[in-house]
Amino acid sequence: MRKRILKPWGMVGFVWAILFLPQLVLASTLYVGSISTEPAAEIKKFLPLASYIGKELRSEEIDRGKVVVARSIPEMAAFLREGKVDLYIDSPFPALAVSRLSGSKFLLRRWKKGIAEYHSVIFVRKESGVNQIENLRGKMIAFEEPFSSSGYFLPKLFLAQKGLKLAHKKDASEPTASGEVGYVFSNDDENTMVWVLRRKVAAGAMDNQNYEKEARGDLKDLKVIEKTFSLPRHIVSHRADLPAKLVARIKEILLRMDQSETGKKALHDFERTTKFDELSDASMEPLLKARKFIDAELGLK
């Protein structure tokens, strides 16, 4: 039987594999998560940030960043528990809801489109006869979608805290009892505005910025009857078992993004984000007081 002779080029390849293969095996991916019913569009939004963090984490044996999109709060919580998502970025109410279900931890605040904090407004047509939220009993309000902070959780919490009973309806044409406020999901702030203007619903809710944007030339026909308390625009969370060293490094990367040209570009490409900064206890206090409300929404005891 002939002996196989390892040629010089083969020896070089063998040595290269021995020296560098362990590093290739150890290199891994950082998964950044979001919730949306339109995964392709959401991936496009988040990819500039995920890619930037992945490149910056090469010293931590991570070579790339990918985006994972869940379709619901429970699904995102499951992804975090199972290690399929490392970082999760969203508005405050879904962030807290996901944390309650998965144990994820808050890390930083995101200045989305240059905004650090925002609030919701509840608005009606001026000629509707609805001058205060108590007048909404027996009528219908449009919320955006079930995992929206400003378009659902925040205004719904506000109405509940004022003693109003809310009832979910599948369609705006369904009857609403005199002692309750019916609500439907429009699935988009633009739809909410149109539904109010066309009298499909008596009231709508969305964040203060989008209200000005969507109303445009119709502001003269509308009025805001309530404003909610303010909350951080977006929150960065991480899965509970993410190594502390990696969490610290990610935090450092995010806090310094606005101090370099490549970081600024990645921020701008990520929906015109201005920066990330520390999340204060004071800014989260109103939200943390609402845990019972969120637990009820999630069916937790």
C-alpha positions as CSV (number, residue, x, y, z in Angstrom):
1,M,0.0,0.0,0.0
2,R,1.4,3.3,-1.1
3,K,2.0,5.9,1.6
4,R,0.3,9.3,1.0
5,I,2.8,12.1,1.0
6,L,1.6,15.5,2.2
7,K,2.7,18.1,-0.3
8,P,4.1,21.5,0.9
9,W,1.0,23.4,-0.1
10,G,-1.1,20.8,1.7
11,M,1.1,21.2,4.9
12,V,0.5,25.0,4.8
13,G,-3.2,24.5,4.5
14,F,-3.2,22.0,7.3
15,V,-1.2,24.4,9.6
16,W,-3.5,27.3,8.7
17,A,-6.5,25.2,9.6
18,I,-5.0,24.3,12.9
19,L,-4.1,27.9,13.8
20,F,-7.2,29.7,12.6
21,L,-10.1,27.2,12.5
22,P,-10.8,27.5,16.3
23,Q,-11.3,31.2,15.8
24,L,-13.8,30.6,13.0
25,V,-15.7,28.1,15.0
26,L,-15.9,30.4,18.0
27,A,-17.0,33.4,16.0
28,S,-20.8,33.8,16.3
29,T,-23.7,36.1,15.5
30,L,-25.4,38.8,17.6
31,Y,-29.2,38.7,17.1
32,V,-31.1,42.0,17.3
33,G,-34.9,41.6,17.7
34,S,-38.0,43.6,16.9
35,I,-41.8,42.9,16.7
36,S,-43.7,43.5,13.4
37,T,-46.3,42.0,11.1
38,E,-44.1,43.1,8.2
39,P,-40.8,41.2,8.7
40,A,-39.0,42.3,5.5
41,A,-39.5,46.0,6.1
42,E,-38.5,45.6,9.8
43,I,-35.3,43.8,8.9
44,K,-34.4,46.5,6.5
45,K,-34.9,49.1,9.2
46,F,-32.8,47.3,11.9
47,L,-30.0,45.8,9.7
48,P,-27.7,48.9,9.7
49,L,-27.6,48.8,13.5
50,A,-27.2,45.0,13.8
51,S,-24.4,45.1,11.2
52,Y,-22.6,47.9,13.0
53,I,-22.7,46.2,16.4
54,G,-21.6,42.9,14.9
55,K,-18.5,44.5,13.3
56,E,-17.7,46.3,16.5
57,L,-17.9,43.0,18.5
58,R,-15.1,41.2,16.7
59,S,-12.9,41.3,19.8
60,E,-15.7,39.4,21.6
61,E,-15.6,36.6,19.0
62,I,-18.7,37.9,17.2
63,D,-18.4,38.6,13.5
64,R,-21.8,39.7,12.4
65,G,-25.2,41.0,13.4
66,K,-28.6,39.7,12.2
67,V,-32.2,40.8,12.7
68,V,-34.9,38.6,14.0
69,V,-38.5,39.7,13.8
70,A,-41.3,38.2,16.0
71,R,-44.9,38.7,15.2
72,S,-46.1,39.1,18.8
73,I,-45.0,39.9,22.3
74,P,-45.2,36.2,23.5
75,E,-43.1,35.1,20.5
76,M,-40.4,37.7,21.2
77,A,-40.3,36.7,24.8
78,A,-39.9,33.1,23.7
79,F,-37.0,34.1,21.4
80,L,-35.2,35.8,24.3
81,R,-35.7,32.9,26.6
82,E,-34.4,30.4,24.0
83,G,-31.4,32.6,23.1
84,K,-32.6,33.3,19.6
85,V,-32.5,37.0,20.3
86,D,-29.8,38.8,22.2
87,L,-30.9,42.5,22.0
88,Y,-34.5,43.6,21.7
89,I,-35.4,47.2,20.9
90,D,-38.9,48.6,21.2
91,S,-41.2,51.1,22.7
92,P,-41.7,51.0,26.5
93,F,-44.9,49.0,27.0
94,P,-44.0,46.0,24.8
95,A,-40.5,46.1,26.2
96,L,-41.9,45.8,29.8
97,A,-44.4,43.1,28.7
98,V,-41.6,41.1,27.0
99,S,-39.5,41.5,30.2
100,R,-42.3,40.2,32.4
101,L,-42.6,37.1,30.2
102,S,-38.9,36.5,29.5
103,G,-36.8,38.1,32.3
104,S,-35.1,40.4,29.8
105,K,-33.2,43.4,31.3
106,F,-33.4,47.1,30.3
107,L,-30.2,48.6,29.1
108,L,-30.4,52.0,27.3
109,R,-32.8,54.6,25.8
110,R,-32.9,55.1,22.1
111,W,-33.5,58.6,20.7
112,K,-35.6,57.6,17.7
113,K,-35.8,60.2,15.0
114,G,-34.3,62.7,17.4
115,I,-36.9,62.2,20.1
116,A,-36.0,61.1,23.6
117,E,-39.5,61.0,25.1
118,Y,-43.1,61.2,23.8
119,H,-46.7,61.0,24.8
120,S,-50.0,59.9,23.3
121,V,-52.9,62.1,22.4
122,I,-56.6,61.2,22.2
123,F,-58.4,63.3,19.6
124,V,-61.8,63.7,18.0
125,R,-63.5,65.9,15.4
126,K,-64.3,69.3,16.7
127,E,-68.0,69.0,15.9
128,S,-68.3,65.5,17.5
129,G,-69.7,66.7,20.8
130,V,-67.0,64.8,22.6
131,N,-65.3,67.3,24.9
132,Q,-63.8,65.0,27.5
133,I,-63.0,61.3,27.7
134,E,-66.1,60.6,29.8
135,N,-68.1,61.5,26.7
136,L,-66.5,58.5,25.0
137,R,-68.8,56.1,26.8
138,G,-71.0,54.3,24.3
139,K,-68.7,55.3,21.5
140,M,-65.7,53.8,19.6
141,I,-62.0,54.7,19.6
142,A,-59.4,53.4,17.2
143,F,-56.0,52.2,18.4
144,E,-53.1,51.3,16.1
145,E,-52.0,47.7,16.9
146,P,-51.8,45.4,19.9
147,F,-48.0,45.9,20.5
148,S,-47.9,49.7,20.1
149,S,-47.1,51.8,23.1
150,S,-48.4,55.2,21.9
151,G,-51.1,53.8,19.7
152,Y,-52.6,51.3,22.2
153,F,-51.0,50.5,25.6
154,L,-50.5,54.1,26.8
155,P,-53.9,55.5,25.8
156,K,-55.7,52.4,26.9
157,L,-54.0,52.6,30.3
158,F,-54.9,56.2,30.6
159,L,-58.5,55.6,29.9
160,A,-58.6,52.7,32.3
161,Q,-57.0,54.8,35.1
162,K,-59.8,57.3,34.6
163,G,-62.3,54.7,35.4
164,L,-63.5,53.9,31.8
165,K,-64.4,50.3,30.9
166,L,-62.9,49.3,27.5
167,A,-64.3,46.5,25.3
168,H,-62.5,45.2,22.2
169,K,-64.5,45.0,19.0
170,K,-63.6,43.2,15.8
171,D,-65.2,45.9,13.6
172,A,-66.0,49.6,14.1
173,S,-69.6,48.9,13.1
174,E,-70.3,46.7,16.1
175,P,-72.6,48.1,18.8
176,T,-71.0,49.5,22.0
177,A,-72.9,49.4,25.3
178,S,-73.6,52.8,27.0
179,G,-71.3,52.0,29.9
180,E,-68.2,51.1,27.9
181,V,-65.8,52.4,25.4
182,G,-65.4,50.2,22.4
183,Y,-62.1,49.9,20.6
184,V,-60.8,48.6,17.3
185,F,-57.4,48.3,15.8
186,S,-56.7,50.3,12.6
187,N,-53.3,48.7,12.1
188,D,-51.8,52.1,11.1
189,D,-51.8,55.7,12.4
190,E,-52.9,56.9,8.9
191,N,-55.9,54.7,9.1
192,T,-56.7,55.9,12.6
193,M,-56.7,59.5,11.3
194,V,-58.9,58.7,8.3
195,W,-61.4,56.8,10.4
196,V,-61.8,59.8,12.8
197,L,-62.1,62.3,10.0
198,R,-64.7,60.1,8.1
199,R,-66.6,59.5,11.3
200,K,-66.0,55.7,11.3
201,V,-65.0,56.1,14.9
202,A,-65.5,58.8,17.4
203,A,-61.9,59.1,18.6
204,G,-58.4,58.0,17.8
205,A,-55.1,57.7,19.7
206,M,-51.5,58.0,18.5
207,D,-48.2,59.7,19.6
208,N,-48.0,63.5,19.5
209,Q,-45.6,63.6,16.6
210,N,-47.6,61.4,14.3
211,Y,-50.8,63.3,15.2
212,E,-49.3,66.5,13.8
213,K,-47.9,64.6,10.7
214,E,-51.1,62.6,9.9
215,A,-53.5,65.5,10.5
216,R,-51.7,67.9,8.1
217,G,-54.3,70.3,6.7
218,D,-57.1,68.8,8.8
219,L,-55.9,70.1,12.1
220,K,-58.7,72.8,12.0
221,D,-61.3,70.1,12.1
222,L,-59.8,68.2,15.0
223,K,-59.2,68.7,18.7
224,V,-57.1,66.9,21.3
225,I,-59.2,66.0,24.4
226,E,-56.4,64.4,26.5
227,K,-52.7,64.0,26.6
228,T,-51.0,61.1,28.5
229,F,-47.8,61.1,30.6
230,S,-44.5,60.9,28.7
231,L,-42.3,57.8,28.3
232,P,-38.9,57.0,26.8
233,R,-39.2,56.8,23.0
234,H,-37.5,53.4,22.7
235,I,-35.8,51.0,25.1
236,V,-32.9,48.6,24.4
237,S,-33.2,45.4,26.3
238,H,-31.0,42.2,26.5
239,R,-31.8,38.6,27.3
240,A,-31.3,37.7,30.9
241,D,-28.5,35.3,30.4
242,L,-26.4,37.3,28.1
243,P,-22.8,37.4,29.6
244,A,-22.2,40.5,31.7
245,K,-18.9,41.2,29.8
246,L,-20.7,41.2,26.5
247,V,-23.5,43.4,27.8
248,A,-21.0,45.9,29.0
249,R,-19.2,45.9,25.7
250,I,-22.5,46.4,23.7
251,K,-23.5,49.2,26.0
252,E,-20.1,50.9,25.4
253,I,-20.6,50.5,21.6
254,L,-24.1,52.0,21.6
255,L,-23.2,54.9,23.9
256,R,-20.3,55.9,21.6
257,M,-22.0,55.5,18.3
258,D,-22.7,59.2,17.9
259,Q,-19.0,60.0,18.4
260,S,-17.7,58.6,15.1
261,E,-18.5,59.0,11.5
262,T,-19.3,55.4,10.8
263,G,-21.4,55.3,14.0
264,K,-23.3,58.4,13.0
265,K,-24.0,56.9,9.6
266,A,-25.3,53.6,11.1
267,L,-27.5,55.7,13.5
268,H,-28.9,57.8,10.7
269,D,-29.6,54.7,8.6
270,F,-31.4,53.2,11.6
271,E,-34.5,55.4,11.2
272,R,-32.6,58.6,11.8
273,T,-31.7,57.6,15.4
274,T,-29.8,60.4,17.1
275,K,-28.1,58.5,19.9
276,F,-28.4,56.0,22.7
277,D,-28.1,57.2,26.4
278,E,-28.7,56.0,29.9
279,L,-32.3,55.1,31.0
280,S,-33.2,57.0,34.1
281,D,-35.4,55.5,36.9
282,A,-37.5,58.6,36.8
283,S,-38.4,58.2,33.2
284,M,-39.5,54.6,33.8
285,E,-41.5,55.3,37.0
286,P,-44.9,55.8,35.4
287,L,-44.4,52.7,33.3
288,L,-43.4,50.5,36.3
289,K,-46.5,51.6,38.2
290,A,-48.5,50.1,35.3
291,R,-47.2,46.5,35.8
292,K,-50.6,45.3,37.1
293,F,-52.2,46.7,33.9
294,I,-49.6,45.0,31.7
295,D,-49.9,41.7,33.6
296,A,-53.7,41.8,33.1
297,E,-53.1,42.4,29.3
298,L,-50.8,39.4,29.3
299,G,-53.1,37.2,31.4
300,L,-50.6,37.0,34.2
301,K,-51.5,36.8,37.9
